[in-house]
Amino acid sequence: MKTVLRRTMTVLAGLFVLFVLIAPSDLEKFSFESFLRVPLEGLIGVMVLVLLPDRFRKPAAIAGGVALGLFTVVKIMDIGFDMVLYRPFDLVLDWPLLVPAIDFVDVTFGRFASVLAVGLAVALVVGIVWLAALSVLRLGSVAAGRRPIAIRAVALLAVACVSLAVPGVPVYSDAAATSLVDHARRVQAGLNDREVFAAEAAVDAFRGHPGLLSSLEGKDVVFTFVESYGKSALDMPDVAAKLAQGDDRLKAAGYTARSAYLTSPTAGGGSWMAQATLLSGLWIDNQQRYRNLVASDRLTLPRAFRESSWRSVGVVPGITQAWPEGDFFHYDEIYAAQDLGYQGPRFGYATTPDQFTLESFQRNERAKQHGPVMAAIPMVSSHAPWSPTPDFVDWEKLGDGSIYATMPASNDPPESIFGRDPGAVRADYAHSISYSLESVISYLERYGDENLVMVFLGDHQPAQMVTGEGASRDVPITIVAKDPAVMKQVESWKWDDGIKPGGSAPVSRMSDFRDQFLSTFSPPKA
């Protein structure tokens, strides 16, 4: 019985190490065939443990097992980041993103769920490292006890890998070594990124530029970020129908619209980095860059408007606690979640339905006697997990938001996007985007006038569960106005007509928009 148990433990240890070394870092690439390979790193590891003197073997096996466990944790992080953010985990720059992830769980599912998630994550890391150390220690002991057999087996497998290799049919795997090299390169790039970003930020053609935005004098200018509104949404029937209907409605109301695409610095999440990229004209694709940006004196679009005699406001329903970074944008007023007057229920992650957010902005700013106003408004109703979503209601009935408590969905708990049918998740996503677009379109119909210019855009694509593998990071952007003089100035952009960009519409980096906008609506610098 003991012999059977020992052999079973050896087999399980071998399968665990084999799985860790061969498993892809992309869940989409998991297949039966991908595991029918010989891991070269495993062969090297066996030889090292077999040839080491007895007194060094156990410490080396434990150290190697701990390293393998940590590598496994990083591989799990790679898979998770690829599923949501379309890229592997960065060992230098991505640790700060774990805090927003915990906050998301806290806000969406409650404090108990966030504490439980952290506890399970810590237990998982400790358990994986412990299991890896035991597995390598077990395999090293067995191989050393059968040194001649182990050496011949390794030699035979090495010869087989070379002799049986056929182009296009891999026999061996070096996935672990390749992953380590890739992470080492990213670590080096991450360590150098601070200096690279400082050099980029030092260049600003509009610092000290006189007469900024003079061509928009007297206009209220609103930049509206539609959460998770990516290019992939345009092909969904519900969203396409909403955009087609919206085009007709805005034309009937006297508006002209032009649309194109921007390439976001992020995907699946990190909205604040995309918003900072558009407003600052700098590529903000990691938290280190974001922190360095908000500690700088970079000229942002809100600051440019404020210094050109606009009242600059930020309407940020996603902010529920202190937001010291808000000072960087030089807003005259910041309306966080608690400042919007909303007395209704939450819908999933969203603190405030988008329609109410726009109504609150209108009530607090544009409905009053005012000079020109510039506003940046990130809307959150289309934030994952995309269910439940509020219904659109008559503007006159919004009141303090209590009407939302009568909606059946207001009592539904948020649904995780993982473990659900992907088709249902995509349907929920499309519904939430349609709601957000309806809020924007209806606001323009109801409150628009000759002095309103609105730019609305997506901040990033949704998670890969919605987009599928290989999706771009492109998001739609639209500028809408009634004044022909405003729209004439953007003709040089060569954007497509309407609020839905076509497949061949211009694509530019999101960081290019600030300069494009300032150049178009400001006089040439002498």
N, C-alpha and C positions, 0 to 999 in steps of 0.2 A: 504493500500500500504506500509506504514512504517513497519507494522507487517511482511509482506511478505519479505521485504528487510532485516529486522533484522534476520529473521529465515534463509534466504538464506546465510547471512554473517556467521551465527553460523554454518550452515552445511559446508560451504566452509572452515571455520577455523578448524573444526573438521577433515575434509578430509585431509587438509594440514598436521596437526599434526600427524594424523594416518599414512599418507604416509611416513613422515620423520622417524617415529619411527620403522616402519615395513620394509621399503625398504632395500633390500640387498646392501652390499657395492661392489658387483660384478655384473656387468651388465649381465653376462651370466646366473645369477640365477634369473633374473626378470621373473616372471610368474604370471598368474592370481591367482594360488593357494597360492603363497607366501604371498599374501595380505589378505587371508581369515583367519586372526589370530587376537587374542586380545593382544594388547601391554600391558604387565604388568607395564611398566614404566608410561604409560598413566593413568592406574588405580590409581597408587600411586600418580601421580601428581594431579589428580582430588581430591583425598581425602585430600591431603595437603592443596590445595587451599580452599576447602570447610570448613575445620576445623580451618583454621587460623582466628584470629580476623579481623574484617573489616579493621582496620587501617594498617594491615600488608599485606593484600591480594594483593592490587594493586602493591606495590613495589616488592613483591615476584613473582607475575605473570610476571611483566616486566623483572625481573632478569632471571626467568626461560625461558621466551621467547627468550631473548638474547642468553642464553646458548644453547637453542635448535637451534637457527639460526646458531650459530658458529658450533655446532655439524653437522648441515646440510652441511655447507661449507666443513668441514673436510670429510664428507661422499662423497661429490662430488669429492674432491681431491683423496679419496681412489679409487673411480671408475675410474677416469682418470689415476692414476698411475697404477692400475691393468691392464687397457687396453693396456698401453704402456710398463710399466716396470715390469709387472707380480707380483706386490706386493702393499700393502697399503702405504699410505703416512705416513712418519715419522715426527712427530711434532718437533723433535729436529734436525734431520740431513738433512732434505730434502729441507729446505727453500732456500739454495744456488742454487738448481737445477732450480729454477724458472728463474734465470738470463739466463742460456743457452737456456731455452725454449723460452724466449723472443728474444734472439739472433737468434734462428732458424727461428722464424717467420720473423724477420727483414731481414735476409739474403735470405730467400726463397721467401717471398711474398712482401717485401718492408717495408720501414720505416712507411708509413701510416698504413699498416696492423698491425704492431707491436704496434703502439701507440693506434690504435683502440682496439686491443685485450686487452691491459692493462686497457684502460678506461672501456670497457665492463666488465672486470673481477671485477674491483673495484665497479662498479655500481651493478653488480650481488650480490656481498658480502653484500653491504649495503642494497640492496633490500630484500635479503633473511632474514637478521637479523631483519629488520623492520617488514616484514611480519610475521615472527615467533613471535615477541613480541606482535604484534596486535592480532594474533590468540590465543595465550595463555591468553592474557588479556581478550579477548572476552569470551572464554570458561570458565575461572575462574569466571567471572561476572555472566554468565548464570547459572553455577552450584551452586554458592552461593545463587542466588535468588530462587533456587529450591532445597534447601539443603536436605530435606527428600527424594525427588525423586532421587537426585544424589547419596546419600549414599546407597539407596536400589539398584540402578542400578549397582553401583560398586560392592556391595556385591554379587548380582546375577551373574554378569560376572565372579567374582573370583571363586564362587562355580562351575559355568559351566566349567571353565578352568580345575578345578581339577577333577570333576566327569565325564567329557566327554573325558578326555585325553586317547588316544589309542596309544600304541607303534607304531612308524612309521608314525603317523598321527598327527602332531602338531596342537594344538588348540590355544595355546598362543605363544607369541613371547617375548623374552628378548634380541632381536638383538641389541638394543641400549645400554643396560647395558653391554652386551658382548663386543661390539665394544669399549666402554669406557675403560673397563678393559684391552683389548688388547692394546689399545693406551697407557694406563698408563704403562704397562709393557715395551713397546717399548721406551717410554720416559725415564724410569729408565735405560734401556740398553744403550740408546743413551748418557745419562749423564755419564755413566761409561765407554763408549767406548774409550775415550781418554787414560785412564790408561791401558785398555786392549791392545790397539794398541801399546802403548809405551813399554809394556812388550814383545810383539811379535817382535817389531823392534829391541829390544836390543840384540836379538839372531841372529848372522850372522856367519856361519861357514866359510865364505870365506873372511872375513875381515882380511887383512894381509896375505892372502894365496899367497905363491910365485909361479911363473911360470904359472899363470892363462892363459888358452887357448893356451898353447904351441903346442898342437896337431893340431891346425888350422893355424899354422905359414904360412904366405904367401898367405892365402886365403882372398878373398873378401867375407864378410858375410853380407847378407841382410835379415832383418826381415821385412816382408811386411804384414800389417794388412789390410784385406779386410773387409770394412765396412758392418756390418749386415750379414756377411756370417755365418749363423748358421747351426746346424745339420738338421733343417727342410728343408733347401734348397736342401739337397742331394736327397730327394725323388721327387723333381720336375723334370719332363721329360727333360726340356731344360737344366737344370743344370747337371743332370745325364749324358746326352748325351755329354755335353761339357767336363765333367771330363773324360769320357771314351775315347773321341777323343783326349783329352790332354794327357792321359796316353800313347796312341799309339805314338803320336808325340814326346813326351819327350824320350820314349824308343828309337825311331828311331834316335834321336839326341844324344844318348849315355848317357842319364841320368838314375839314379836310384832314386826312391822316396819311402818314408815311411810315413804313416799317422796314426793319432789317434784322440782322442778327448780331449779337455780341458774344464773344467767347468768354465764359465766366472763368475765374481762377479756381473755382471749386465746383463740386458736384455732389448731390445727395445730402448736403448740409453745409454749415459754415456760412450762413447768410450774411453775417456781419462782415466777413472778409470781402464778399462780393459787393456789398453796399459801400464799404470803404474804398474798394477799387474804383468804382464808378465815380464816387464823389471826390476822390483825391487825385485820380490820374496816375496812380502807382499800382503795380501788380502785387496784390496782397493775397498770397496763397498759403500762408502759414501764420500761426499765432505770434511767432517772434516778429515777423514783419508788421503785424497789426499793432503789437505793443510799441514797436519803434516808431510807427507812423503816428500814433496818438500822443507820443511824447515829443513830437516835432512841431514845427510851425508851418507845415505844408499848407499851401493855399487850396482849400477845398471849394467845391461849388457853393455850399451854404455860406462860407466865409466871403467868397467873391460877391455873392448877392448882398450880403450884409454890408460890406464895405462900399457897395454901390447904391446904398440908401434903400434897400429892400428890408422888410421885416423878415427875419429868417427863423423858421420854426421846424422842430422835429416832432413828428407825431409817431410815437414808438410804443404801440400796444404790447409788444413782446418784452418790454422792460418792466420788471416787477420788483426790482431792488435798486440800490444805489448804482448809478451809472456815471462814474467820474470821467469816462472817455467822452461823454457828451460835450464837455467843455472844449475839446479839441475842434469840434465842428463849428464852434462860434455861433450857436443858435441863440436868438434872443429869448426863445421860450422852448421848453421841452415838455411835451405832453406824454408822460408815461402812462402805464395801464391805469393807475389809480387816479389820474387826472382827467380821464375821458368821461366820467360821470356814468359809467355803465353799472347797472344794478341787476343784470341778468346772469344766467348760468354760463359756465364755460362749455365750449364745444371742443373736446379733445385737448390739444395743446393750446388752442387759441384762447387768449384771455378775453378778447372782444371780437365779435363778428365784424367782418370787413365793412359792411354797409354802415354799421354804427360808428366805426372808426372814422369813415369819411363824413358822416353826418356831424360827428363831434367836431371835426376840423372845421367844417362849414360854420357851425354854430359859434365856435370860439374865435374864429378868425375872419372869414370872408363875409359872414352875415353882418358884422359890425362895420361901422364907418372906419375905413382903413386906407392906408397907402398901399403900395404894391407889396405883396407877400410872396415869399418863396418857402415852399414846404417840402420836406422829405418824409415820405410816409411808407414804411415797411408794413405790409398787411400780412396777417398770420393765419387766416382761415384755411388756406390751402397747405398748411404745414402738416407733415406726417404726424399721426397715422391716417389722416384723411377721413376719419369717421369717428364721431358723427359730424355732420355739416349742417349749419342753420339754414332755414328757409329764407328766401328773399321776401320782404314785407313792404307794404306801402310806407313811404318816407314819413307821412303824417302820423303813422301809428308807432313809430320807433320809441318816442318818449324817452324814458330812462333805461330802456332795454328790458324791462320786466316782461314785455310781451314774449320774449324768447323762452321764458319758463313754461309757456303753454305748449311749446312744440314737443312732440313725442320724443324726438332725438335728444332733447336737452337732458333727459335722465339716463341716456345710454352711456355706459362706460366706454372709454377709448379702446379701440381694437388694435392690437399689435399687428404690424404688417408681416411679421415673420410667423410661419406656421399656418398662414391662411392661404386660401386659393389665390394664386397670382391674378387670375381674371377678376376676382372680386376686388382685390386691392387696386387694380388698374381702373375699375369702374368707379370706386370711391374717389380715387385721385382725379379722374376726369370730372366727376360731379363737383368736387371742391374747387377745381380751377374754373369751371363754368360759373359757379357762384361768385367767385372773386371777380371774374371778368364782367359779370352782370352788375356787380356793385360799381365798378369803374364806369361802365357804359351808361348806366342809369344816372349816376352822379353827374356825368357830363350833360346828359339830356336835361336834368332838373336844374342844375346850378351853373351850367356853363354860360358864358357871355363872350363878347368880343375881346375882353381883357383876360381871358383864361387860356393858358398854354399848359397842356399836360403831357408829360413823358411817362409812359408806364412800360414796365419791362419785367422779365423774370430775373431772379437772383441766381438761380442755378437749376440744373436738371434734377429730377427726383431720383430716388434710389434705383439701382439696376433691376430690381424686381419689376419696376414699371417700364423702364426704357429698354431692357434687354442688354445683352453684352455688346460692347463695342460702340455704344452711343457717344456722340460728340458732347462737348461741354457748351454748346451754343444755346442761347436763349433769345426769344423774340424781344424786340424793343420797338416802341411806337411813339411818334410825336403827333399830337392832335391840337388843332387850333381853328378858330373861326376866321381870324384876321388873315386875309390873303397875303399881307406884307410879311407876316411871320413865316408862312409856308413857302413863300418865294425865296426866302433866304436859305432854306434848307434844300433847295433843288440841286445844289452842287453835291449833296450827299448821295444822290442817285438811289435813294431808298425806294422800295416798291409802294405803289398806291394802296391805301386801305390799312386796316389794322391787323391783317394777316400777311406776313412776308412769304413770298414764294420760295421755291427750292433754290432759285439762283439769285436771291437777294444778297446784297453785300454783307460780308462778315468781317468784323474787326474785333480786336481785343477790347475787353471791357475797360481796360486802363486807358485806351485811346479816346474814350468819349469825352472826358472833361476838356481836353484840348480842342477837340472838334467843336464842341458846343461853345466854348469861350471864343474860339477863332471866328465862328460864324456870326455871333451876336455882339462882337466887340470891334471897334475900329482898329485898323492895322497899327502896329506899334511903330512909332516914328524912329 
